[in-house]
Amino acid sequence: MLTKEELPDCPVATTVQLIGNKWKLLILRNLLVRPWRFNEMLRSIPGISQKVLTDNLRALENDGIITRTVFPEVPPRVEYALSELGNSMRPIIETMEIWGKVYQQMIRTAE
């Protein structure tokens, strides 16, 4: 989690700092639907590397936005899911999806 000193003064800047890269947004988009395992998440996000996915999942977990559950099985199974805090971002991401659809439609009709 960010410390008090690391928090920007602007609330929008805080949100951007927490989820403002394309990989985090795509991870959150997936987790809005259901919990995901690492390899299926890796396959579902074109262009993301294993290292970048790992780094972003760790950051989201450290910030309290997602949870990581390890199941005591052989081989171990790990699932990532939205935390309660992460789920509170649902309206933000859904609004981004709606806006993106409107923009795509606008561009398609302009061609």
C-alpha positions as CSV (number, residue, x, y, z in Angstrom):
1,M,0.0,0.0,0.0
2,L,1.1,3.6,-0.6
3,T,2.2,5.5,2.4
4,K,0.8,8.8,3.4
5,E,3.8,10.5,2.0
6,E,3.5,8.7,-1.4
7,L,-0.1,9.7,-1.9
8,P,-0.5,12.5,-4.4
9,D,-2.6,15.5,-3.3
10,C,-5.0,15.0,-6.3
11,P,-7.4,12.0,-5.9
12,V,-7.4,11.5,-9.7
13,A,-3.6,11.2,-9.6
14,T,-3.9,8.7,-6.8
15,T,-6.2,6.5,-8.9
16,V,-3.9,6.8,-11.9
17,Q,-0.9,5.9,-9.8
18,L,-2.7,2.7,-8.6
19,I,-4.2,1.5,-11.8
20,G,-2.9,3.8,-14.5
21,N,-1.1,1.5,-16.8
22,K,-2.6,-0.6,-19.5
23,W,-1.6,-3.9,-18.0
24,K,-3.2,-3.2,-14.6
25,L,-6.4,-2.1,-16.4
26,L,-6.5,-5.3,-18.5
27,I,-5.9,-7.4,-15.4
28,L,-8.7,-5.7,-13.5
29,R,-11.0,-6.0,-16.6
30,N,-10.5,-9.8,-16.4
31,L,-10.9,-10.0,-12.6
32,L,-14.2,-8.1,-12.8
33,V,-15.6,-11.3,-14.3
34,R,-14.2,-13.9,-12.0
35,P,-11.0,-15.1,-10.3
36,W,-8.2,-16.1,-12.6
37,R,-5.2,-18.3,-12.4
38,F,-1.8,-16.9,-13.5
39,N,-1.3,-18.9,-16.8
40,E,-4.9,-18.3,-18.0
41,M,-4.4,-14.6,-17.3
42,L,-1.1,-14.6,-19.2
43,R,-2.8,-16.2,-22.2
44,S,-5.8,-13.8,-22.1
45,I,-3.7,-10.6,-22.3
46,P,-1.9,-10.4,-25.7
47,G,1.6,-8.9,-25.5
48,I,2.1,-9.2,-21.7
49,S,5.2,-11.0,-20.5
50,Q,5.4,-13.3,-17.5
51,K,7.6,-10.9,-15.7
52,V,5.3,-7.9,-16.3
53,L,2.2,-9.8,-15.3
54,T,4.0,-11.0,-12.1
55,D,5.1,-7.4,-11.3
56,N,1.7,-6.0,-11.9
57,L,-0.1,-8.7,-9.9
58,R,2.3,-8.1,-7.0
59,A,1.7,-4.3,-7.1
60,L,-2.0,-4.7,-7.2
61,E,-1.9,-7.1,-4.3
62,N,0.5,-4.9,-2.3
63,D,-2.0,-2.0,-2.9
64,G,-4.9,-4.1,-1.6
65,I,-6.7,-4.1,-4.9
66,I,-6.5,-7.9,-5.5
67,T,-6.1,-11.0,-3.4
68,R,-3.9,-14.0,-4.1
69,T,-5.1,-17.3,-2.8
70,V,-2.8,-20.3,-2.7
71,F,-4.6,-23.7,-2.6
72,P,-2.7,-26.5,-0.8
73,E,-2.6,-28.9,-3.7
74,V,0.1,-30.6,-5.7
75,P,1.0,-28.8,-7.9
76,P,0.0,-25.6,-6.0
77,R,-2.9,-23.7,-7.5
78,V,-3.0,-19.9,-7.1
79,E,-6.0,-17.7,-7.9
80,Y,-6.2,-13.9,-8.2
81,A,-9.4,-12.1,-7.4
82,L,-10.6,-8.6,-6.7
83,S,-10.5,-7.6,-3.1
84,E,-13.4,-5.6,-1.6
85,L,-11.4,-2.4,-2.4
86,G,-10.7,-3.6,-5.9
87,N,-14.4,-4.4,-6.5
88,S,-15.2,-0.8,-5.5
89,M,-13.4,0.2,-8.8
90,R,-16.0,-1.7,-10.8
91,P,-18.0,1.5,-11.8
92,I,-14.8,3.2,-13.0
93,I,-13.8,0.3,-15.3
94,E,-17.4,-0.2,-16.5
95,T,-17.6,3.5,-17.4
96,M,-14.3,3.2,-19.3
97,E,-15.7,0.2,-21.2
98,I,-18.9,2.2,-22.1
99,W,-16.9,5.2,-23.2
100,G,-14.6,3.0,-25.3
101,K,-17.6,1.4,-27.0
102,V,-19.0,4.8,-27.8
103,Y,-15.7,6.0,-29.2
104,Q,-15.2,2.9,-31.3
105,Q,-18.7,3.3,-32.8
106,M,-18.1,7.0,-33.5
107,I,-14.8,6.2,-35.3
108,R,-16.4,3.4,-37.3
109,T,-19.3,5.6,-38.4
110,A,-16.9,8.4,-39.4
111,E,-15.1,6.1,-41.9
